[in-house]
Amino acid sequence: MVSTVLLLGGNGYLGKELTRQWHELDPSAQFVILSRSGRSSMNMEGVTNIAVNVTDFSAVKSVIPAQVDYVVDLIGRPEKDAFKSVRVNDIPAQVMQQIAEQYGAHVMGFIGGKLGPKAFLQTKDKLIRQLQTSSVPLAYVEPTLVYGAGRRDSMTKMVPLLKFLGLFVHNMRPVKIETVIADLLNQLLAYGAAEKIDEN
C-alpha cells in the first residue's frame, strides 16, 4: 500500500533530508510538500510541491489529497516578536494536528529544540506537550544545533565551538542533520507500522 506523506515546509534542509532518507527506504511513498513558494530544488519522483499558506487550515485542506498517512511540521524559527512567533511556530503545528486528526493519519512528526533563545525553546516544548494530547501519536526530536546536508548559515559557523563545548555540556553538542532526521524517521515509521497492525 502506497503511503502519502504530507510535509509542512519541507523545502528546507531538514525537509529535503527527510524526503531523501524516506524515499531511499520506501521508493513508492508519495510526498506532498506544502510551502509558501511551492518551489523546490529537489527533482525526485513521487514529490509534489504545492504553494499554499500553511497557517490557513482551510487553504491547506483544499489542496491536499484525500489520503494522508503521515504529516510532519518542519516550520519554525526563533522570532523576537510574539505575534510572528505564533504565526511561524504555533499555527503550523496546530494545522498539522487538525489535518492528522481529520484525515486519520498514522502519526505526526515535529522538530523541537534544545539550544536557542529561551522563548523559542519554551514555545517548542509547549507545542510538543500540546501535540501529545492528540489522538494521533507524535514522533519528535529535540536536537541542539543541527549541521551538515548543505546547511550554511550564521549558526553553522558556531559548530566548531559547540563541538568543543559539547565535550563538557551535552546540550551544547551539535548534531548532524542526517542523524536527527534518521531518528525522526525511525519513530514515524515505527508508529506507522504499529498503526497498520492495529488496523488489521
N, C-alpha and C positions, 0 to 999 in steps of 0.2 A: 504494500500500500504506500502510495506517494505521500510524503509529509509536506505540509505547507508551513513555511517559516516566515513570520512577519517581523521585520526589524524596523523599529522606530529610530531614525537617524543612523542607518547602517553604512553610511558612506565615509565615515572617519576611519582612523587607523584601527580602532577596536572592531568596528563592524566589518571591515574588509578582512581582517584576520579571522573573525568568527565565520564568515561566509566561506573563506578559503578552507579552513580546517573542516567545517561541516561538510562541504562539497567533497572533500577527499574521503571522508568516512561514508557518505551517502550521496553518490552522484545523482540519484533520482530526486533528491529533495528540491522543492521549488521555493525560491526566496523572493519575497516581495519586500522591497526596501522603500520606505517612506521617508522623504526629506523635503525640505523647503524648495530645493532646486530641482530635484528629480534626476540629477545628473551624477554619473559615477565614472571613474576611470577603470572600473572592473569590467572586463569583457569575458563573461563566463556564462555558459549555457545554464538555463534554469533560473536566471536572475532577472527580475523585472523591477525597474526603478519608476516610482511614481512621485510626482510633485504634489504635495499636499501640506496643509497646515496641521502638524501633528498635535497641536494643542486644541484642536477642534474635533471632538469625538464624532459629530455628525458628518463632517467632511471626510474624516478617516473612514467611517463606516460606508460611505458612498463609493469608495474606490477599492476596498479590499475584497478578496474572494470570499465565497460563502463558507469555505472550509479554512479554519486557522488552527493548526495543531500546536504551534509554538509561537509565543510573542515575546520579544525582547526589547526593552527600553535601553538604548545606548546614548540617550541625550543627557547632557548635564555638564555643568561647569560652575566654578565659583562666580558669584555676582555680588557686588557691593550693595546694589540697590535691591531692596526686599521684593518689590513688585517684579523686577526682572528675574530674580531668583525663583520666584513661584512659577513664572511662565516657562523658564528654562529647565527647572528641576522637578517641581511638584506636578504640574499639569500633565506632562507626558507620561509620568508614572501612573497618574490617575486614569488617563486614557488607556494605557496598557491594561490596567486592571479591568476596566469596563469591557474592553474587547475580549480579554481572556474569559471573563465570566459569561458574557452574552454569546460567545461563539463556542464555548465548551472546550477551550484549549487544554492540552495536557498539562502545561506548565508555563510559567512566566520566567523571564530572565532579567536580572538587574545588576548594575555595577555600582557598588558602594565605594567607600574610600577610607583609608587610614592615615592619610597625610594630606594636609592642606589647611586652608583657613578654618577656624573653629566653627563658624556659622555654616559653612559648606558641609563639613563632616556631620554636624548636628542634623542638617537637612537630610542628608543621605541616610543616617541612622533612623530618623523619624519615618522616612519613606519605606525603609525595609520593614520596620515594625508594622506599618500600615498595610503593606502588601501581604505580610504574613497572616493577616486576619482574613484574607480572601479564601473562598472555597477552592480556588485554583492554587496548586503548590507553587512555591517560589524557589528558584535557583538563583543564588547570588554569590558574588565575590567582593571582597573588600581589600583591594590592593593598596600599596603605598604608591610611589611614583612608578608608572609603567614606561618602559623604553623598548626600542627595537622596532622591527617591522616597518621601517621607514619613517618613524615619528621623529620630526626635527622641529623643535620649538624652544623657547627660552627655558622651559622646565627641564628638558633633557640635558642642558648644559650642567645641571646640578648632579647628574648621575655619578661621576667620579667621587665627588664629595660625599654623597649619600651612601655609596658603596663602602667608603671608609667608616662613616658614622654608623652604618648598619652592622659593623662588626661588634659594636658596643650596645646599640639600641635597635632591637629587632624591627620596631615600627618605622624605622628610618631607611631600612634596606630596600633599594629599588628592585623591581621585579620585571622580567621580560614579558612583553605583551603576549608572546606565544604561550607562556606558562599560565598567565591569567586566563586567557581565552580557553586553553585546554581544560582548565579546572571548571570554568563555567559550562563549557560544552559537555563535559562528562556528567555534571549534575543534571543538565537539561535532558540529556539522552537517558539517564537512569530514571528520572521521573517519567519521561515519555514511555519507556519500556514498561514501567510498573502500571501506568495508566492503561496501556494496551492490554496487559494481562487481566486487569480488573474488568475491562470491557468484555473480554471473552469469558 
